Amino acid sequence: MASTPTRTISVLIADDHALFREALRKLLENEPDLVVVGEASDGRDAVRLAIDLRPDVLLLDLRMPGGPGLQALREISRVLPPIRTLVLTADAGDSDVVEALQLGARGVVLKHSAPDMLFKSIRSVMAGEYWVGRERVADLIEMMRKRQVDSEVEQRGPTFGLTPRELQMVSAVVAGCSNGDIAAKFAISPKTVKHHLTNIFDKLGVSTRLELALFAVHRRFDSERFYD
């Protein structure tokens, strides 16, 4: 019986360092399901090629001449169907990384990551997931908080149909608390915590704690507002 062919994932690389692009292309093209359809050396080229080539995934360096990566991401985010963008960075604590996530980037890949992590990140965002590798989600949330505009509307914040207790659960998750920590904090059982998280996942359409935390990044969720 013939095996089902693997769907090929098209990738566009946007980075201003030619040697890095070449090395990245060679790595990616060693994988049978990945194909590099283009390379951009600056922000303007990244936008042009993204529109012309419509890749499945864009690997985008934020530090490029000729139109910074964030500017390029703003324009690319308007493309339909959407292009899944993974930010390439040397430092996940960079405040621009948080803005990129708020603009719709699907994840962050450190430039010194192992090749297997890069491949996994691409396949993960193709499967509809978010990716931040092994970096601490709480650090990204904290950077987002510092950049958030201090306005009454944003401080009020949406609830997304969550109950007050569920909002507290989200706050605890983005603060990096484990289920045991949450149970102790709110004087409830771990089983009750799990029940709350299941309901939250269903309401928000996420499936993991990581996706929940990144949902908070995208929606500018104020994770301190809902504590007692």
Secondary structure, DSSP 8 states (H G I E B T S, - for coil): --------EEEEEE-S-HHHHHHHHHHHHTSTTEEEEEEESSHHHHHHHHHHH--SEEEEESS-SSS-HHHHHHHHTT-SS--EEEEEES-TT-HHHHHHHHTT--EEEETTS-HHHHHHHHHHHHTT--B-TTS-HHHHHHHHHHHS---HHHHH---TT--HHHHHHHHHHHTT--HHHHHHHHT--HHHHHHHHHHHHHHHT--SHHHHHHHHHHTT--TTTT--
